[in-house]
């Protein structure tokens, strides 16, 4: 029981650290999209028919999701053995 509580608290703490890092950016979006960046954004939006390429590797997201699901099954199985 203590181990699962510690694991849950550790996971929650890790999530809070990740969220804090993501929200740490300063300035508003108008700072980033004014001037030269704003004109580039306007050119990108003119296409409209397809999504722009962001460079995000979808394979990495799928692998991470599979690992999370696998970890969930492993934790559940360990809990059933002890309980």
C-alpha positions in Angstrom: 0.0 0.0 0.0 2.8 2.5 0.9 4.6 1.7 -2.3 1.6 2.5 -4.5 0.9 5.7 -2.6 4.6 6.7 -3.0 4.4 5.8 -6.7 1.3 7.9 -7.1 2.8 10.9 -5.3 6.0 10.6 -7.4 4.0 10.5 -10.6 1.9 13.5 -9.5 5.1 15.4 -8.6 6.7 14.6 -11.9 3.6 15.8 -13.7 3.6 19.1 -11.8 7.3 19.6 -12.7 6.6 19.0 -16.4 3.6 21.4 -16.4 5.6 24.1 -14.6 8.3 23.9 -17.2 5.7 24.1 -20.0 4.0 27.2 -18.5 7.3 29.0 -17.7 7.4 30.8 -21.0 7.3 34.6 -20.7 5.5 37.1 -22.8 2.3 37.0 -24.7 1.7 35.4 -28.1 1.5 38.9 -29.7 5.2 39.3 -28.8 6.0 36.2 -30.8 3.8 36.9 -33.8 4.5 40.5 -34.4 6.9 41.9 -36.9 8.6 39.4 -39.2 7.2 36.4 -37.4 3.7 37.8 -38.0 4.2 38.1 -41.7 5.4 34.5 -41.9 2.4 33.3 -39.9 0.2 35.1 -42.4 1.8 33.3 -45.3 1.4 30.0 -43.6 -2.3 30.5 -43.0 -3.0 31.4 -46.6 -2.6 27.7 -47.6 -5.4 26.6 -45.4 -6.1 23.2 -47.0 -3.6 21.1 -45.0 -2.1 21.1 -41.6 1.4 22.6 -41.4 4.3 20.3 -40.6 5.4 20.8 -37.0 8.3 18.5 -37.0 6.8 16.5 -34.1 7.7 12.8 -34.4 4.4 10.9 -34.1 6.3 7.6 -33.6 7.7 8.9 -30.4 4.3 9.8 -29.1 2.9 6.3 -30.0 5.9 4.6 -28.3 5.4 6.7 -25.2 1.6 5.9 -25.1 2.3 2.2 -25.4 4.8 2.4 -22.6 2.3 4.2 -20.4 -0.4 1.6 -21.1 2.1 -1.2 -20.4 3.2 0.4 -17.1 -0.5 0.6 -16.1 -1.0 -3.1 -16.8 2.1 -4.0 -14.9 1.1 -1.9 -11.8 -2.4 -3.5 -11.9 -0.9 -7.0 -12.1 1.5 -6.3 -9.2 -1.4 -5.0 -7.2 -3.5 -8.1 -7.8 -0.7 -10.4 -6.8 -0.2 -8.7 -3.4 -3.9 -8.1 -2.7 
